[in-house]
Amino acid sequence: MRQFLLSAAFAATLFGPMGTPVLAQDFSPVVYINNSVVTRYEIDQRIRFMQVLNAPQTSAAEAEKLLIEDRLRLEAARQIGVEVSDVGLEEGLAEFAGRANLTTGEFIQLLERNGVDRQAYRDFIKAGVAWREVVRRRILPSVSVSDAEVDQAMKRIIETPIVTGVLLSELIMPAPPGQEEAVMARAENIVATVSSEAAFADAARRYSATPSRDRGGRLEWMNVDNMPPSLRPIVLGLRPGQMTPPLSIPGAVVLFYLRDTRGQLRPGANEQTLDYLTVTFPSMADAQRAASQSHTCGELYVFANGLPDQQVRRETAGQGSIPAYTGVLLASLDKNESTVVDRGGAADVVMLCDRTPALLAGLEAGPVATATQEGGETTGADANALPQREAVREQIFNRKISQAADAFLAEQRADAVIRRP
């Protein structure tokens, strides 16, 4: 397969030949947002800026949407007294440029060589810095992540196979100079209207410029490790039957459709640690009464009050260490469910207190999926290792923050007066 190094698009922009023509500046208003306005010139500038960043969507409609959101972010900041200082703005400019390993000056030179005015960059960063402070003040204090949420996320990670191979279809449309926007619009229309593999194949036969078009864009199984690093997270973020957003590369726009995946569970993912309680009652009637009225292991302990210690046994063990008969009983139980076993006069109540993936046991001291360095030697990251709990907690926290911020921005837009000339 061709190596679609999407990061090369940025490198080509950075080091390749420049010479973007200077177009006539059109400052006519396009849309009013409350007491502010977005001009045609600003939309043109944002399009160019997104193209330099190799953004998935660079249409005029997308640029207008983002500029409207920036106006709403700045207004939300003003409403709570947030002002972006010169120092804060310069730090934001430097932070963003640093993502491309450039200084602020170098990044501005890159933008200017591509026809992007430095003020467009400053306006973009100012809105982002202001919004970050709005989120910190209004949203951050209300967001928390419980241990139960982390536990559930860790279990999902364990139960989810690690994808090792993908089955893709491709659609690659040439975008000659001057036709980039039209080709991107076509790609966005395909994303909006295509909802099946057959429909994607029809589009590939019609529009794609690669030999795979004769096969409806279908590619053979591909090892994930062989994919370009810049493309890998985009594809792994899809589920079978989903399509990537339009991806801009030099001279073309690319779409991928994920047909299928294959993978494997982490070693030990099927193993479980069981926490269970066994209480021996003097009669079947006592056992049945306790079982019917106990909905947790804690409640079962109440009925066990007064019994000899040897008749109340709480154990936590791996499945392989549990006696076979007890293991069979526990296999059919969900958490806090119980069963009664006749012992010939006496009777046992066996209740499952918890069922935990064995990989979670001792995780705090276990391996994590990061590289380590000791004594001058670097040990590579273990692809089968689990992330640390705090890393998972932070991911959940950031996702909640993002969702809350998006919802707040949607409220701002719903309440705004947006009109056109």
N, C-alpha and C positions, 0 to 999 in steps of 0.2 A: 504494500500500500504506500501511496505517496505520503511523505512526512509533512503534514500540514503544521508547520511551526508557526502558530499564530503570533507568538512573540516576535517573530521575524518581521511582522508587519510594522511593529513599532520601531524595530531596528532600521528597517528600510526607510521609515519616515525620518528617523534621526540622522542617518548617515547618507541616505540616497540623495539624488539630485533634487534641488528645490526649484522654485521659480513659479509659485502660485500667482496667477494674475491678480492684479488689484482691481476689484469690481467697483462700480459706482456705488456710493453709500446711500442707502435708502432708509431714512429715519422716520418713515411714515408709521403711525400706530397700527398695530395688528389686533391687540386685545387689551382691554382695560380690566384691572383687578382692583376693586375698591378704588383707592385713590392713586394707584400706580398704573404704569403702562408698559407694555412690551412692544418694542419696535421691530420692523422688518430687519433692520441692521443687526439687532441683538440675536434674532433667530438665525440669521446667516452666520454670525460669529459662533453661536453655540453648535451649529452643524459642523463647522470646520474644527471646532475644539473636540467634539466627539469623534470626528474622523481621525484626528491625531491620536486620541486615546484608544483607537480601534474598538469603539463601543459597538455592541451588537446591533443597535438601531441608531441610525443617523438621519432619519427623515425630518422634514420640516415640522410635521405634526408632533413627533417625539420631542424635538427641540422646544417647541412652543409649550408643551406640557411641562417640561422640566423648568422652564423659565417662570411659568405661572406658579409652580410649587416653590421656587426660590423666593418669589414675591411674598407668598403666604408665610414662608418660614421667617422672613425678615419682619413681617408685620406681627407675627406671634411673638417674636423676640421683643419688639418695641412695646407690646402690650404689657409685658412683665418687667420692663425696664432694662433689658439686656442691650448693651452697646458693645460693638466689636472695637477694641482698642487697636491702635497702630501696631503695638507689639504683638497682640493676639493675631492680627491679620498676617504679619510677617512670619510668625511661627507656623501658621496654617499653610502659607505659600511654600515655606521650606519643607514642611512635612510631606505635602503632596508631591513636590518635585523629587523629594528623596526616595519616593517609591520607585522612581525610574533611575535611581542612583545619579541624580543630577542636582546641581545647586539651583536655587531660585532663578538666578541670572541665566544659567544654561537652559533651563526649561522655558523661560520667557523667550529666549532667542529661537529655540525650536518652534514655539508657537508662532512667533512673528514671521519666520521663514515659510510657515504654512498659512499665512494670511490671518492669523488670530491676534487681535489687539490685546495688549497686556491687561487693559481694563476689563475685558471679558473674563480673563483668568481671575483677576482680583474679585470681581463680582461673584463668580462661582464659589470661590473660597470663602468670601465674607458670609454668604448665605449658609454655607456648611458650618462655619465656626459659630455663627449665631444660633443655628438650630441645635448644635451639640449642647450649647448652654441651656437652651429651652428644655431639651430632653433631660439634662442633669437636674434641673430645678423642679420640673413638673412631673416627670415620669419615673425617674430613677427611684425616688423614695417609696413608691407604691409597688415596686416589683421585688419579689422574693422567690427563692427556689427551695422547696422542701426536700428533706432526705428521701421521702417516698418518690418524688419525681426523679431524683437522681437514680434511685434503685430501678425504677421502671425503664429509664433510658439505658442503663447498663444492661439490663436483661434483653432489651431490644437489640442492642449491639451484639450481644452473644448469640442471639437467635437468628441474626441476619447473616446469610452467607457472604463471605468475602468474594466479590466479583473478580474473576480472573480472566474472563474472555467476554467479548461483546460481538454481536452480529448487527452490523450497521448497513444502512443504505445511504448513499451520498447524492447530493445534487449541487453541482458547481456551475455557477453562471458567470461568464466573463463580464467584467465591468470596465469597459474602455474609458479613457478620460472623457469627462463630460456626460457620461451615462451612469455614473455611480448612483445618483439618487433614484433614477428610474429603475435600475436593477434592484436596489435595496427595497424599493416600494413593491416590486414584484415578489421578492422574497418574503416580505412581511405579509403580503396577501396570501401566499402559499401557507405560511404558518397559521394564518387566521382561518383558512378554509379547508385545509387538508386534515382529515381526522382518521385516516386509515392507511395501512401499508399499500393497499392497491392504489389509492389516490396519490400517495407520494410517488409510487412507481410511474404513474401516468405523467405526473409533473416532471419527473426526472427524464423520461423519454422525450418530453416536449422541450425542456429548457436546458438540460445539463449538457456540458461540452466535453465530457470525459467518455472514454470507451465503455464505462459501466452503464451508460444511458441505455444501451441495448438490452441490459438486464434489469431495467427499471431502477438503476442505481445500486443494486444489491452487491455487497462485498462479502467476502468469505469471513469465517471466524477470525477474530483478531485478538491477540494477547494484549491485555491491558498494559503490561509493562513495556510493550513495544510502541505504545501511542505517544505522541508528543506530550511533554509534561503540561503544556498550556491547554491542551485539548482534553486531557484525562479527567479533570474535575468536572468539566462541562458535561461530558458523556456519562460519567458515573452519577451525576445528579439527576439523570433521567430514569424513568421506568419504561419497560417495554411498551411500545405504542406511542411514545412521546418523541417530540422533535426538538432539536436545539433552536435557539433564536438564530436569526441570520448572523453569520460570522464574516466579518470583513477581513480579507487578506489582500495583498497587493494585486490589483487587477482582476479581482473576482469576489463574489459573495458565495458563501458555502452554507449548506444546510445538511444536517445529519439526522436520520431517523433510526431510532433504536428498535430493532426487531426482537432481540432476545438477549439474554445474558446467561452465563454459566459461572459457577463458583463452588466454593466449599466452605463448610463450617470450620471455625477454629478448632484445633486439636483440643479435645476435652469439652467441647460445647454441649454435648449431649449428656454429660455427667451432672448429677445433681447431689446437693447436700440436703438431707431431710432432717427437720426438727420435729420430733413427735413425742407424745405423752401417752404412757400406758398406765391405767389405774385398774387394779384388781379389786372388785367388789365381792362381798360375801354371797350375793345371790344374783341371779339373772334379772330379777325385778329391779333391784337397786341399780344395776348397771344400765338397764334400759331407761330407767327414770333419769339418771344422770346424763346419759347420751342425748335424750330427747330435749332436755332443758339447758344443755350447755352449748353455746354458740361460739365459744373461744376456748383456748386452752386455759386461760385465766379463770373462766367460769367453771371449767371442769375441776380445777384445783379446789374450788369451794366445796364441791361434793366429796372430794377426797380428804377433807379435813377430818382429822381424828384417826385415819387409817395408819397402820405401821408404815414406816419409811420404805420398807422393801416392797410394799404394794403400790408405790407411786414412783414411777420411773420416767424421767425426762431425758431424752437422748438426742444428740445431734451427730449425724454420721453420714458418710458417703454411701451411695446406694450399694456399692460392693461390700460394705462392712456390715450391712443390716442382715439379720437372719432371713433366710429365703421366704418363710411363711409370712413373717411380718412385712417383708418387702412387697409381697403380693398384695397384702391388705392395703398398704399405703399407696400402691400404684393406682388404685381406683379412687383415691380421695383427693379432693381439693383442699385448699387451706381452710382450717377450722371445721372440716367435716370429720365424722367419726364412724366407727363400726364397733359392734359388740361381738365378742368371741366367747362361746360357751366353754367353760373349763370343767364341766361336770360338777355342778353344785355352785362353785364360784364362777365369776365371769369377768372378762377384761373389756374395758373401753379403750380403744386405740384411736387417738385423735391426731391428725396431722396439723402441727402448729405452723409450719412454713415449709416451702419448697424453694430452694435457692440454687441457681447454677453454681456448680462447684468452682468454676473459674472466678467467681466473686469472693470466694473464701480467701482471706488474707491478701486481698488485692492491694491494700495500702502499701504492702511491702513487696508486692510482686512486680513483674516486668511491665514496662510501659512502652508504647510505640514511639519511642524517640531514640535517637543515637546517643551514645554515651562515650566519654573519653576518660581513660584512666591510664596513668603512667605513660602518657604520650601516644597510646594506642586508641584508635577510635573503633568502637563496636557499632555496627550498623543497626538501624532500627529493626525491631522484630515485627514483621507485618502481621503476625498472628496475635501479638500482645494487645491487651486492652488499654484504653486511655485511663489516666488517673481520674478518680472521682471528681476532684476539684476542676479538672479540665472539662469534664462533662457538665458539671454544675455551671461553669462559666458559659459554655455553649448554650445551655438552656436559658440562662439569664440574658445573654445577648439576644437570643431569639425573641424572648418576651419583650425586651426593650424595643427591638425593631418592630414587632407587631403593634405594640402600644403607640409607638411614634407614628407608624403608618396610619393607624386609626385616628389619632389626633389630627394629623395632617388632612385626612379625609373630612373630618369635621370642619376644619378651617375652610376647606374648599366649598363644602356644602353651605356654609354660612356666608361666603363671600359673594359680592356682586360682580359677576364677570360678564362683560359685554363687549361687543365689537363695534367699531366706528360705523 
